[in-house]
């Protein structure tokens, strides 16, 4: 958060609040937060050996998320799709509706819909072959 | 919800929950991700980033955060998935704090996001809970309402995603908080499924583990 502020100062945009468009603030804050999340994820966990109770640790771990296994399989299956189908499905999974997928792919709505439906069908088949069902 | 919508919800949730690998090539920078999510980058680069997102869980989450904070802007309208609350929470906090520094705000006036359903649950707990009695509570909806609760760490790691709760409280077992240090903040949100089928999600609340 402080980083966002610093970035704004560096950008020379803090002379008056009215000079700073909300969209600019959003993007700066977003970039700072994503950079910070990435930085934290890159840091190795610092746990000293004396703090780790080997006997107790496995029992205290939260149960595995069942969604994760399905998600991992989906990623593998999606890498087998043709580029345009994979791109359409990726956008669809991100929440883009048909017209927006078309706009992002710069194709017509019918083609975007076909790409999405075919990729979904292929994804289902692939998941079933792996013993998973969506 | 239709079976197709349910399937899409399930797939989207699973896709976002997939394991994160550090084996990827260079990630696109945050600003580029934001622009790609907005549909503003030129097509070839935009699709390169979409391809990267398809194989990178970390950037999938980053893209989702961009959408949640409004990257869709005026060009692209995207269906918002309510379970992305944890991802959005940090950015909402960031935007809030930046705004706090930049724009003078009346200290006594609470600031709320717009568009929250009046039937959305409201937190009934304080800002800190003891680890051994970590009970989330919220206001009740109309009779017949069920609830879904999502809890994540401040680093956005999901701890719990439980649905079909009938009561207006949920006990979080200590084992689930085993990796949470005293003083750490957690994000939580409750979504009501109303008797008429509508859903109403609460604000995202922050609670500290004692």
Contacts between the chains, C-beta under 8 A, distances in Angstrom:
chain1	res1	chain2	res2	distance
A	1	B	93	7.0
A	1	B	94	5.1
A	1	B	97	4.3
A	1	B	98	7.0
A	4	B	94	5.7
A	4	B	97	7.3
A	4	B	98	4.7
A	5	B	97	7.7
A	5	B	98	6.1
A	5	B	101	5.1
A	8	B	98	6.8
A	8	B	102	7.1
A	14	B	102	6.5
A	17	B	102	5.0
A	17	B	103	4.5
A	17	B	104	7.8
A	20	B	102	6.1
A	23	B	70	7.8
A	23	B	73	6.9
A	25	B	95	6.5
A	25	B	98	5.6
A	25	B	99	6.8
A	25	B	102	7.2
A	26	B	69	5.5
A	26	B	70	5.9
A	26	B	71	7.8
A	26	B	95	6.0
A	27	B	31	6.6
A	27	B	34	5.4
A	27	B	71	8.0
A	28	B	98	7.2
A	29	B	69	7.6
A	29	B	91	6.4
A	29	B	94	4.2
A	29	B	95	4.6
A	29	B	98	5.0
A	30	B	30	6.4
A	30	B	34	5.5
A	30	B	65	6.8
A	30	B	66	6.1
A	30	B	69	5.6
A	30	B	71	7.5
A	30	B	91	5.7
A	30	B	94	7.6
A	31	B	29	7.6
A	31	B	30	4.0
A	31	B	31	5.1
A	31	B	34	6.9
A	32	B	94	6.4
A	33	B	65	7.3
A	33	B	90	5.3
A	33	B	91	5.1
A	33	B	94	4.7
A	34	B	30	3.8
A	34	B	33	7.1
A	34	B	62	5.0
A	34	B	65	6.9
A	35	B	30	5.8
A	37	B	62	7.6
A	37	B	90	7.2
A	37	B	155	7.3
A	37	B	156	6.9
A	38	B	27	7.2
A	38	B	58	7.2
A	40	B	155	6.2
A	41	B	20	7.4
A	41	B	58	7.0
A	41	B	155	7.9
A	42	B	22	7.9
A	59	B	175	7.5
A	60	B	175	5.3
A	60	B	178	3.8
A	60	B	179	7.8
A	61	B	178	7.2
A	61	B	179	7.9
A	62	B	159	6.5
A	62	B	175	7.2
A	62	B	176	5.4
A	62	B	178	7.5
A	62	B	179	7.7
A	65	B	17	5.4
A	65	B	158	6.7
A	65	B	161	7.9
A	67	B	10	8.0
A	67	B	13	5.5
A	67	B	14	4.2
A	67	B	16	8.0
A	67	B	17	3.9
A	68	B	14	7.4
A	68	B	17	4.9
A	68	B	18	6.0
A	68	B	19	6.0
A	70	B	10	7.7
A	70	B	11	7.8
A	70	B	14	3.8
A	70	B	17	8.0
A	71	B	14	4.0
A	71	B	15	5.0
A	71	B	16	6.9
A	71	B	17	4.9
A	71	B	18	3.0
A	71	B	19	7.6
A	71	B	57	7.4
A	72	B	18	4.9
A	72	B	19	5.6
A	74	B	11	6.7
A	74	B	14	6.2
A	74	B	15	5.3
A	74	B	18	6.9
A	75	B	15	7.5
A	75	B	18	5.5
A	75	B	54	7.4
A	75	B	55	6.1
A	75	B	57	7.5
A	78	B	54	5.4
A	78	B	55	7.7
A	79	B	54	7.3
A	79	B	55	6.2
A	83	B	47	7.9
A	83	B	51	7.0
A	86	B	51	7.0
A	86	B	54	5.4
A	87	B	47	5.7
A	87	B	50	4.8
A	87	B	51	6.6
A	87	B	54	7.4
A	89	B	54	7.9
A	90	B	50	5.3
A	90	B	51	7.8
A	90	B	53	5.9
A	90	B	54	4.5
A	91	B	50	6.5
A	92	B	8	7.6
A	93	B	8	7.7
A	93	B	11	6.3
A	93	B	12	5.0
A	93	B	15	5.1
A	94	B	12	7.7
A	94	B	53	7.6
A	94	B	60	7.5
A	94	B	63	6.1
A	94	B	64	6.6
A	94	B	67	6.8
A	94	B	78	7.1
A	95	B	12	7.1
A	95	B	64	7.9
A	95	B	67	6.5
A	95	B	78	4.6
A	95	B	79	4.5
A	95	B	80	6.6
A	95	B	81	5.6
A	96	B	76	6.9
A	96	B	78	5.3
A	96	B	79	7.6
A	97	B	77	7.1
A	97	B	78	7.2
A	97	B	79	5.9
A	100	B	39	7.8
A	100	B	76	4.9
A	100	B	77	6.2
A	100	B	78	6.2
A	103	B	39	6.2
A	103	B	75	7.3
A	103	B	76	6.4
A	104	B	39	5.6
A	104	B	46	6.8
A	104	B	50	7.5
A	104	B	76	6.9
A	105	B	47	7.4
A	106	B	43	5.3
A	123	B	11	7.6
A	134	B	7	5.2
A	134	B	10	5.9
A	134	B	11	5.2
A	134	B	14	7.9
